[in-house]
Amino acid sequence: MPKTLRIGLVLPDVLGTYGDDGNALVLRQRARMRGIGAEIEHFLLSDDIPADCDVYTIGGGEDSAQVIAAARLAAVPGLQAAAADGRPIFAVCAGMQVLGRTFTAHGQTVEGIGLIDATTSAMDTRAIGEVSSLPTRAGITSELTEPLTGFENHLGGTVLGPEAHALGKVSHGVGNTSEASVEGVVQGSVVATYMHGPALARNPQLADLLLANALDMRLEDLEPLELTLIDRLRMERLR
Ligand code: GLN
């Protein structure tokens, strides 16, 4: 177990709508509540992105912001190296689109960094509202059992290629596209989603799964945390 867990918050100066930066805070707090030292490292547009953090989070954003983010991630390929090394990466909305092969911004097709086998293009109507799904338990999410809940707001519709798996089967809301009834992506050590919230505050089991991966442990071996307020928030949102 590392002495201090290093949580990389990637490009919070351009990506991080709807409190997505909170995903890093949730990881840090849930580690500390278990007596595990944890720190957040901010990697801004002007910084390099080291490849040796224990876990990374990247948030959502506007079209213009994600074009800037994609160019920067291609220029400083720390996240790509971290993924190649199997380090967990959690990406939300624009963050997910940017990790894919291509996405659409302001009607133009833009290159992503190709960490996930997913392509995003504009849907006919924007998906806005609550989204919930049941975990598919693909790949590194095999230990997830709890329904997933979040808030989606995206015009981009994301189609998965054969190397990518869905994170959830949609039970409410749109998810990746209006047709596919699936939400998010799991590929290698990357878990990506359209869920804002922030997602890890609303889905503590998903937060713990990322923590467990960062600590090289199984989820079932992580000491449980009893937080009744979080349970109540989840029940309210899932209703
Ligand atoms: N700009 C992207 C879209 O509309 C992502 C939006 C977001 O991150 N909330 O699809």
Residues whose N, C-alpha, C, O or C-beta is under 5 A from the ligand:
A	BS01	LIG	G60 G61 E62 D63 V92 C93 A94 N153 H154 L155 G156
